[in-house]
Structures are given as structure tokens and as C-alpha cells.
Amino acid sequence: MMEREVILAATLTLITLVVIIIIFFVIFQSKKNQFILARIEAEKRLADELAKSKMEIREQGLKNVSWELYDHVGQLLSIAKLQLSMLQPRLSEEDSQYVEEVNNLIGASLKEIRLLSKTLSPEALGAAGLIKSINVELQRFNRLKFLDANMTIIGEETSLEQEEEIILFRILQEFFLYVVKQSGASKLQVTLSYHADSLLIDAYHNGTRGVPGTSSLDNMQRRASLIGATYDLETSPNRGVHLSLGYTFKKTAHA
């Protein structure tokens, strides 16, 4: 009898120890998983913060360039234009005509600098909105005869948060820069399609020199991921390149 009780007690003790070990193992694994998830989340937050910081540094750099163009270079050109205007009455008719042409060139340069400073400044973008800012870029391409640039708006415009508009615009600017400088394109078409809960942007050029370099692609993809936008770049031999961006409105922005 005593022997059975001892065996039973030992068995119960062993079972209890096994259960305790299993419980501790489950708790340990749960804590370990929580730690791993917390570390992954922390790394993701750090990566997002670094990307955001780099973006802010770039935006500040663009803002500084904008100020320099408008306040310093623009002021110098304005003074030069004024001095030429004062000099013109003292010149012969032939020289006066030449100075007038130079004066007109300086005036045109001033307009270009003002437009460029607006496209570089985040504050100007926030005031003008996405559509007008894109239109300023396209009008400049047409005016300088870089290529034939057009924009189509489908649906009713919905305002986005300023940060989202800036990022979408910067993605398009990166694409435009490649189109003008390297693609060999003669046409650029931008289409903004506004839907009930989203905005789809399609930018197409008919250039045949491939797609932007790795650095530009990384910049565009990273910026799209910052605001949760979908990003797709498609190229076909001799058929140009399509950039597609999809942005789902936030409830506060869409309300």
C-alpha cells in the first residue's frame, strides 16, 4: 500500500513538474516572440524615422535653394534690368535695340527663376495645391520647348494633407527630371484620376532610353512607401515608360 502511494505521489510530482516546465516554456516563447516583434517594430520605426529625416533634410535644402534663387539671384537680375533701362536712353538707336533684347532676356530669366523657386518651395506647393504645382512644371516644359507636356484631370479634385501632396509632387518631379534630361522623350502625359476614396496618378513618356537609374527609382519608391502609396513603373521596348501611383485618402483628408 505504501509502495503504491509513493509511486502515485512520485508520478503526480513528475506530472506537475512537466506541466510547470511546459507552462514556463510557453511563457518563455511568448515573451521571446513579443521581444522579437517589439524589436522588429522598433527597427521599422527607426527606418521610417531615418527616411523621414532624410526627406526633411532634402526639403530644407530645396527650400534654401528656393530662397537663394528668389531673394538673391532674382534681386541681382532685377538690379541689372534696372541699370540697363537707365542706360538705354543714352545709347544710339542700334545699341538701344540690342540692350532692349538683353533686357527682355533678363526679364524672361526672372520669370523662370520665380517659377522655379515656387516649384522648389514646399510652402508654395501647399498654397498652390498638387494640380497647380504639376501644371506649373508642365507649362515650363512647354514654354522652353523641352517636349509636349499635357495633364488630364478625371473626377473631382480632393484635397490631400500637405505632406502627402509634397511627397507625391516630389516623386513626379524625380520622374520629370529623368524625362527631360535622359529619356529622349518628345511627349509627356500626366493623368490624375480622383475616385471616391483614392487618387490614381499615371505619368507617361514616349522616350526609348529605358527607365531612371537606381538612385532615382529608390527615391521614388521610398517616398511612396512613406505615405502608403502604391508604386509601379512599367517599360516596354519602343513604347515609353508608365509611372503609376495609387494613394488612398485618409478619412480626415477625405471628410
Secondary structure as GFF3:
##gff-version 3
##sequence-region A 1 255
A	DSSP	alpha_helix	2	67	.	.	.	ID=ss1
A	DSSP	pi_helix	68	73	.	.	.	ID=ss2
A	DSSP	alpha_helix	74	87	.	.	.	ID=ss3
A	DSSP	three_ten_helix	88	90	.	.	.	ID=ss4
A	DSSP	alpha_helix	93	120	.	.	.	ID=ss5
A	DSSP	alpha_helix	122	128	.	.	.	ID=ss6
A	DSSP	alpha_helix	130	143	.	.	.	ID=ss7
A	DSSP	beta_strand	148	154	.	.	.	ID=ss8
A	DSSP	alpha_helix	162	181	.	.	.	ID=ss9
A	DSSP	beta_strand	187	194	.	.	.	ID=ss10
A	DSSP	beta_strand	198	205	.	.	.	ID=ss11
A	DSSP	alpha_helix	214	226	.	.	.	ID=ss12
A	DSSP	beta_strand	230	236	.	.	.	ID=ss13
A	DSSP	beta_strand	240	248	.	.	.	ID=ss14
A	DSSP	alpha_helix	251	254	.	.	.	ID=ss15
###
